[in-house]
Amino acid sequence: MNPDMTQIVENYVDAHTDEVSTLLEDLLAETEKVTGVSRWSIGKVEGKLIQMLIKISNSRRVVEVGTFTGYSALAIAEALPEDGILTTCESSKLHADIALKYFKKSPHGQKIQLKFGPALETLTLIADASQDFVFIDADKPSYSNYFDQALRILRPGGLIIVDNVFWRYKIFKKKISNKNAIAIAALNEKVRQENRVEKVMLSVRDGVYLIRKK
């Protein structure tokens, strides 16, 4: 598909997807103003996909690896039932401070527990088979370790969503040199060969891997 057609498809998909809350739009604008990389947020289409998956799966206990400024965390919290809990991991104080500011503004903010520090340290403290849903969108070289922990903490039937599994289409090169792309290509192959899960890769934004623990 040529670049022009790719943009046409993305615009069409966006136009035929429900809008996000005003708070999420405000957060995206502030993220761009402060960080200049609002594109790191998952955006409307992927956010709505995750919300629908949470609702369909009746998830109540969710873990997010990589809060950034809180867009995906708020989207998840909006989809959770009143007794739902999201544990989200972030290691940047700048990003965490923005996220906490918006969590306080949200009527769903009480569902979110932000854990500041290395995500793997937080994940190791979570009990086996205690979670319903895990979203991975953090430092790419650690994706394989995050996946291992996600598989451990998920209940049977639980879902894992891994973001950026195309890594800006760099994984499709014959010779991959980008370190993030190398890590993601390795994770993709690891998941492909993992017989404890069912999986389907989706061409949403920068690639999404949808994984179900058997």
N, C-alpha and C positions, 0 to 999 in steps of 0.2 A: 504494500500500500504506500503510495507516495505521500510526502509530508502534507500536501494540501488536503488530500482526502482524509488523512488521519485527523487533522484539525476539524474538518467538516463533521466527521463521525463523533468526535468528542463534544462539539457544540450541540449536536443533535441529541446525544445522550444526556447532556446537562439540561437541555431544555425540556426533556421528558422525564425528569427526576424531580421529586418534591423538593421544595426549598428547605433550608436549614433555619434554625431559630435566629432571631435578630442578634442575640448575644453571641452566637458563633460568628456571625458576620462582623460584629464589632471586634471580637478577639482576633480575627484574621487581619483586620485593618491595623490594629495595634501591633500585631506580630510583625507585619511588614514595616511599619514605622520604626520599630525598635531594633529589629534584627536584620531586616532586608531579605529574609529568606522565608517568607510565608509559604512558599511552595513546599517547604518541608512538612507543612500540615497536610492531612490526608484529603481535605477538600470535600465538596458536597456529595459527589457521586459515591466515593468510597465510604464516606461517613454514613450515608443512607443505607448502603449495602450492609455495613456492620450493624447498624441499628436493627435492620430487618432480620439479620441472622440471630442476633441476641433475642429478639422477640419470638422468632420461630422455634428456637432451641430452648425457650423458657429458662435462659441462663439467669442466675442470681449472684454467682460469685465469679468475678472477672479479674484477670490480672493483665495489666498493660506494661510492656517493656519499652520505655521511651515515651515520656510525657510530652517533651518539647514544651510548647506554651499552653497546652491543655485542650486544644481543639478536639482531638479524638477522645480524650477523657470525658469531656462534657457531652459529646455525642453519645458515648457509651452510657453515661449516667442518665441521660434523657430517656434512653430505651429500657433501662433497668426498672424492675418493680420497686415499690417503696421500701421493701426490705433488702434490696440488692446492695452489694458492696463491690466497688472497684478499688483494687490496689494498684496504684500506678507508680512507676519507678523513674526517677530523674536525677542526673548527676550535675546538671548545670544550675547554679543558683539564680542566674539571670532568668533562665527559662522557667524555673520553678516559681520564682516570685510573680511572674506574669500569670502563670497558671493559677496560683493560689488566689490572686486578685479576682480572677474571673470565676473561680469555684465559689467564692463568697457571694458573688452577684447572682449565682444560679439557684433556682428553687430546688435543684437536684444536687447541689454541692455537698450536702451532708452524706451522700452515698459514696463520696470519693475520699480515699486515704492515700495521700501522697507520701511516698517513702523516698527521702533524699539520700543519695549515695549510690555506690555501684549496684547495678541491678542484680548481678549474680549473688551478692550478699543477701539481698532481700529475698530472692527466689529460694535460696537454700533454707530459709526459715519457714517456708510454706509447706504444710503437711502434704504427704502423698495423697493423690486422688481426691483433693478437697475443692477443686475449682471446676467451673463449667466451661470457661472460655478464656483463651489467652490471645492477646494481640501483640505481635512482635514488630517493632519499628524503631530500632535504636542503632547503635554502632554495628556496622556490617561484619567486621572481623569476628565478632562474638556471636553471630547468628546461630552457629552450630551448637554452642553451649546453651544458648537461650532455648533452642528447640529441645535439647535433651531435658532441661529443667521443666519446660512446658509439658512434655510428655509424662514426666513424673508426677507433676502436681494436678494434672487433669484427671477427672473421673472418666470411666469408660463412656463413650458417646459424646465426650466433650470436644470442643472445636478449638483449633488453632488457626489464626490468620497471620500470615507473614507478608509484610509489605515490601515493596521495591525489589521483587524477585527478578525483574529485568535489568535493574540498575542502569537506567538511561540507555538501554539497548546495548550496553557494552558486553553483556554476557553472550551476545550472538556473534561476536567477532571470532574469526578462526583461531587467532592467538590473543588470549586475554592477558593484558598487562596491568590493568587497574586493580589495586589491592582489594577494593571493595567488591568489584565484579568477580574476582577470583574466589573470595569468601562466599559470595552468594551462589555462584555456580556450584561450588562444593556442597553447600547446603541443599540446593535444589536436587542434586544427584543423591545426596544422603536420604532425603525425604522420598525420592522416587523408589529407592531400594528398601525402604522401611516397611516391613510387612505387618507392623502393629497398627498401621493407620490406613485409612482410605484418603485419597487426595485428588484434587482437581485444581489445575492452574488456570487462572482467569486473566484476561488481558484488560484489566481495569487499571487505568492510569499507568503506573510504572510496574505493573504486574503484581498480582496478588495470589498467594498460594493458600487455598482453603483445604484444611486437613482435619479429619475426624479420627479420634482415637477409638479403636475397636473395643 
